[in-house]
Amino acid sequence: MAANKFSHTDKQGKAKMVDVGQKPDSKRIAIAKGSIFLAKETIKLIKDNKMKKGDVLAVARIAGIQAAKQTSNLIPLCHPLLLNNIEVDCELLHNQVNITSKVECAGKTGVEMEALTAVSITLLTVYDMCKAVDKKMRIGEIELCHKSKQFV
């Protein structure tokens, strides 16, 4: 299929999943990042593991990994993928938590949405675990930082 004909819509303009069956497998990597901004007092509670819901960053990291694996169930036109590696890292700073995810697979389509979903759900989990003590949290700056493919 020519690149200019690659589309998520049919001839009538209706949404459809792209057929990637004829594409060769390649090693796919995507890295995404995002941040949540919190009060300094909330950061201290997270750092000292004093949040009532438990270890915020550990729970958020697991949520992000689970989210990457569920991306095709959440986003209608995403293909289900066999993911080889999912990494979710949380960096606690003085007024924010930075999240970075790295997702890898060997397949016919990229893993950008899986990396972005991992970051988004990790951030939402931090928000959920801290909402009782911080009413001014702000999630922002979610972006795809890197994507690559290498034919295997």
ABEGO torsion letter per residue (X at the ends): XBAAABBABBAAGBBBBBBAAABBBBBBBBBBBBBBBBBAAAAAAAAAGABAAEBAAAAAAAAAAAAAAAAAAABAABBBBBBABBBBBBBBBAABBBBBBBBBBBBABBAAAAAAAAAAAAAAAAAAAAAAABAABBBBGBBBABBBBBBX
